[in-house]
């Protein structure tokens, strides 16, 4: 009786999900205006063999992996220090770490435009230190995209890792050190393995966000550093090529689902080991 009532309570949400998300998504992927499914898969086949499109796919996946690694490497130590901190300011520091999530992506990205521009602070600093004679072109490069996406998703990695580290009993650290293990060995032998599921979740969220982000790659990468998201916008709003737009969306969807499935397998194995 209780399960039936629970199912009835879930029906409105499931109906909204079906009508508002699943149906439009399937229509976008396989039934755009005036295009048949055969045209979409034919265009998809051409994209998977065309060097230009393959370069865009490779750049998207490569930069997504780099951003994911950087966010985990930077975010996990921050999360560990916050979770193990006994300071009364720990809560304030955690709030500051995730505060950027409350800001618009456009606002944070425009900050990088100011810093990385030809007359920006970074270029002027390099010139002032005598490292270069002329301020280098940092905008519209892969480095600019990596910096922007890292800043965008680092708070997400921090909060995901923080929730995992906070669930690891601090008494295990004390027990390991009492048995002669140093802080480094305790960190790598106790904290990291037990926090692995949280890191897997963080990596999944960061990678999925990186390969589908549009605003940051568009503003910091320009037309010279195309990614799948900016290419999708170009097909759907500039050239109005719905077959190519749907094929691009299929590739992005497959990438996200593949990484999510791989993360689920890794997390399940980590939980059972």
C-alpha positions as CSV (number, residue, x, y, z in Angstrom):
1,X,0.0,0.0,0.0
2,X,2.8,2.4,0.9
3,X,4.7,1.7,-2.3
4,X,1.6,2.3,-4.4
5,X,1.1,5.7,-2.7
6,X,4.7,6.5,-3.2
7,X,4.4,5.7,-6.9
8,X,1.3,7.9,-7.2
9,X,3.2,10.8,-5.6
10,X,6.0,10.3,-8.1
11,X,3.7,10.4,-11.1
12,X,3.4,14.2,-11.5
13,X,7.2,14.6,-11.4
14,X,7.7,11.7,-13.9
15,X,5.1,13.2,-16.2
16,X,6.8,16.6,-16.1
17,X,10.2,14.9,-16.8
18,X,8.7,13.0,-19.7
19,X,6.9,16.0,-21.3
20,X,9.4,18.7,-20.5
21,X,12.7,16.8,-20.9
22,X,12.7,13.4,-22.6
23,X,10.3,14.1,-25.4
24,X,12.0,17.4,-26.5
25,X,15.4,15.8,-26.1
26,X,14.5,12.9,-28.4
27,X,12.9,15.3,-30.9
28,X,16.0,17.4,-30.9
29,X,18.3,14.4,-31.4
30,X,16.3,12.4,-33.9
31,X,13.4,14.5,-35.3
32,X,14.5,18.1,-35.9
33,X,12.5,20.3,-38.3
34,X,12.5,19.0,-41.9
35,X,15.2,16.4,-41.4
36,X,14.8,12.6,-41.4
37,X,16.6,10.2,-39.0
38,X,18.5,8.9,-42.1
39,X,19.9,12.3,-42.8
40,X,21.0,12.7,-39.3
41,X,22.9,9.4,-39.2
42,X,24.4,10.1,-42.6
43,X,25.7,13.4,-41.3
44,X,26.9,11.7,-38.2
45,X,28.9,9.2,-40.2
46,X,30.5,12.0,-42.2
47,X,31.4,13.9,-39.0
48,X,33.1,10.8,-37.5
49,X,35.3,10.5,-40.6
50,X,36.0,14.2,-41.3
51,X,39.3,15.5,-40.0
52,X,37.9,18.9,-39.1
53,X,35.0,17.4,-37.0
54,X,37.3,14.8,-35.5
55,X,39.7,17.6,-34.4
56,X,36.8,19.4,-32.7
57,X,35.7,16.2,-30.9
58,X,39.3,15.5,-29.8
59,X,39.7,19.1,-28.6
60,X,36.4,18.8,-26.6
61,X,37.3,15.5,-25.0
62,X,41.0,16.5,-24.4
63,X,40.1,19.8,-22.7
64,X,37.4,18.2,-20.7
65,X,39.8,15.6,-19.4
66,X,42.4,18.3,-18.5
67,X,39.8,20.5,-16.7
68,X,38.6,17.4,-14.8
69,X,42.1,16.4,-13.7
70,X,43.0,20.0,-12.7
71,X,39.7,20.4,-10.7
72,X,40.3,17.1,-8.8
73,X,43.9,17.8,-8.1
74,X,43.1,21.3,-6.8
75,X,39.7,20.6,-5.3
76,X,40.4,17.5,-3.3
77,X,43.1,19.0,-1.0
78,X,40.9,22.0,-0.4
79,X,38.0,19.7,0.5
80,X,40.2,17.7,2.8
81,X,41.5,20.7,4.7
82,X,38.0,22.1,5.1
83,X,36.5,18.8,6.2
84,X,39.3,18.2,8.7
85,X,39.5,21.7,10.0
86,X,38.5,22.4,13.6
87,X,38.5,26.1,13.2
88,X,35.3,28.0,13.9
89,X,35.8,29.7,10.5
90,X,35.6,26.3,8.6
91,X,32.0,26.9,7.6
92,X,32.8,30.4,6.4
93,X,35.7,29.1,4.3
94,X,33.5,26.4,2.8
95,X,30.9,29.0,1.9
96,X,33.6,31.1,0.3
97,X,34.9,28.1,-1.7
98,X,31.5,27.4,-3.2
99,X,30.4,31.1,-3.4
100,X,31.3,31.3,-7.2
101,X,28.5,28.9,-7.9
102,X,26.1,31.7,-7.0
103,X,27.6,34.0,-9.7
104,X,26.6,34.0,-13.3
105,X,28.9,32.1,-15.7
106,X,29.0,35.1,-18.0
107,X,30.2,37.3,-15.1
108,X,33.0,34.9,-14.2
109,X,34.0,34.4,-17.8
110,X,34.2,38.2,-18.5
111,X,36.6,38.4,-15.6
112,X,39.0,36.2,-17.6
113,X,38.5,38.5,-20.7
114,X,39.8,41.4,-18.6
115,X,42.8,39.3,-17.2
116,X,43.8,37.6,-20.4
117,X,43.3,40.4,-22.9
118,X,46.3,41.9,-24.7
119,X,46.2,44.8,-22.3
120,X,45.1,42.6,-19.4
121,X,46.7,42.2,-16.0
122,X,48.4,38.9,-16.9
123,X,50.1,40.2,-20.0
124,X,51.2,43.4,-18.3
125,X,52.6,41.4,-15.4
126,X,54.7,39.3,-17.8
127,X,56.0,42.4,-19.5
128,X,56.7,44.1,-16.2
129,X,58.7,41.1,-15.0
130,X,60.8,41.2,-18.2
131,X,59.7,37.7,-19.2
132,X,58.4,38.9,-22.5
133,X,58.9,42.0,-24.6
134,X,55.3,42.1,-25.8
135,X,52.2,40.9,-24.1
136,X,51.3,37.5,-25.5
137,X,48.0,36.6,-27.0
138,X,46.4,34.5,-24.2
139,X,42.8,34.9,-25.3
140,X,41.2,32.6,-27.9
141,X,43.6,29.8,-26.9
142,X,43.1,26.4,-25.3
143,X,44.8,27.7,-22.2
144,X,42.2,30.4,-21.8
145,X,39.4,27.8,-22.1
146,X,41.0,25.5,-19.5
147,X,41.4,28.4,-17.1
148,X,37.9,29.5,-17.6
149,X,36.3,26.1,-17.2
150,X,38.5,25.2,-14.2
151,X,37.3,28.3,-12.4
152,X,33.8,27.5,-13.5
153,X,33.7,23.9,-12.1
154,X,36.3,23.9,-9.3
155,X,33.7,24.8,-6.6
156,X,31.6,21.9,-7.8
157,X,34.6,19.5,-7.4
158,X,35.3,21.0,-4.0
159,X,31.7,20.5,-2.6
160,X,31.5,16.9,-4.1
161,X,34.8,15.9,-2.6
162,X,34.0,17.6,0.7
163,X,30.9,15.6,1.2
164,X,32.9,12.4,0.6
165,X,35.8,13.4,2.9
166,X,33.4,14.5,5.7
167,X,32.0,11.0,5.8
168,X,35.4,9.4,6.5
169,X,35.7,9.0,10.3
170,X,38.6,11.2,11.5
171,X,39.3,8.5,14.1
172,X,40.7,6.3,11.2
173,X,43.4,9.0,10.7
174,X,44.3,8.9,14.4
175,X,44.3,5.1,14.4
176,X,46.6,5.0,11.4
177,X,49.0,7.5,12.9
178,X,48.9,5.6,16.2
179,X,50.1,2.5,14.3
180,X,53.1,4.4,12.9
181,X,51.8,5.7,9.6
182,X,52.8,9.3,8.7
183,X,50.4,12.0,7.5
184,X,51.2,11.3,3.9
185,X,50.7,7.6,4.1
186,X,47.5,8.1,6.1
187,X,46.2,10.5,3.5
188,X,47.0,8.2,0.5
189,X,46.2,4.9,2.3
190,X,43.1,5.9,4.2
191,X,41.5,9.1,3.1
192,X,41.9,8.9,-0.6
193,X,40.6,5.3,-1.1
194,X,37.6,6.0,1.2
195,X,36.8,9.2,-0.6
196,X,37.1,7.7,-4.1
197,X,33.3,7.6,-4.7
198,X,33.1,11.3,-4.1
199,X,36.0,12.0,-6.4
200,X,34.3,9.9,-9.1
201,X,31.1,11.9,-8.7
202,X,33.1,15.2,-8.9
203,X,35.0,14.0,-12.0
204,X,31.8,13.0,-13.7
205,X,30.1,16.3,-13.0
206,X,33.1,18.4,-14.1
207,X,33.7,16.4,-17.3
208,X,30.0,16.5,-18.3
209,X,29.9,20.2,-17.6
210,X,33.1,20.9,-19.5
211,X,32.2,19.1,-22.7
212,X,28.7,20.7,-22.8
213,X,29.6,24.2,-21.6
214,X,29.0,26.9,-24.2
215,X,29.4,30.4,-22.8
216,X,33.0,30.0,-21.6
217,X,34.4,28.3,-24.7
218,X,32.6,30.8,-26.9
219,X,34.0,33.9,-25.1
220,X,37.5,32.6,-24.3
221,X,38.1,30.3,-27.3
222,X,36.4,32.3,-30.1
223,X,36.1,30.8,-33.6
224,X,39.6,29.5,-33.6
225,X,39.1,27.0,-30.8
226,X,35.9,25.4,-31.7
227,X,34.3,22.8,-29.3
228,X,31.2,20.7,-29.8
229,X,29.0,23.1,-27.9
230,X,30.0,26.1,-30.0
231,X,29.8,24.0,-33.1
232,X,26.3,23.0,-32.2
233,X,25.3,26.6,-31.8
234,X,26.8,27.4,-35.2
235,X,24.9,24.7,-36.9
236,X,21.6,25.5,-35.2
237,X,21.7,29.3,-35.2
238,X,24.1,30.4,-38.0
239,X,24.1,27.9,-40.8
240,X,20.7,26.3,-39.8
241,X,22.0,22.8,-40.6
242,X,19.6,20.7,-38.4
243,X,21.1,17.4,-39.5
244,X,24.6,18.5,-38.4
245,X,23.2,20.0,-35.2
246,X,21.4,16.8,-34.2
247,X,24.5,14.7,-35.1
248,X,26.6,17.0,-32.9
249,X,24.1,16.8,-30.1
250,X,24.2,13.0,-30.4
251,X,27.9,12.9,-30.0
252,X,27.8,15.1,-26.9
253,X,25.0,13.0,-25.4
254,X,27.0,9.8,-26.0
255,X,30.1,11.3,-24.4
256,X,28.2,12.3,-21.3
257,X,26.4,8.9,-21.0
258,X,29.6,7.0,-21.6
259,X,31.5,8.9,-18.9
260,X,28.6,8.5,-16.5
261,X,28.4,4.8,-17.1
262,X,32.2,4.4,-16.7
263,X,32.0,6.4,-13.5
264,X,29.2,4.2,-12.2
265,X,31.2,1.1,-12.8
266,X,34.3,2.6,-11.2
267,X,32.3,3.8,-8.2
268,X,30.6,0.4,-7.8
269,X,33.9,-1.4,-7.9
270,X,35.4,1.0,-5.4
271,X,32.5,0.4,-3.0
272,X,32.8,-3.4,-3.2
273,X,36.6,-3.5,-2.9
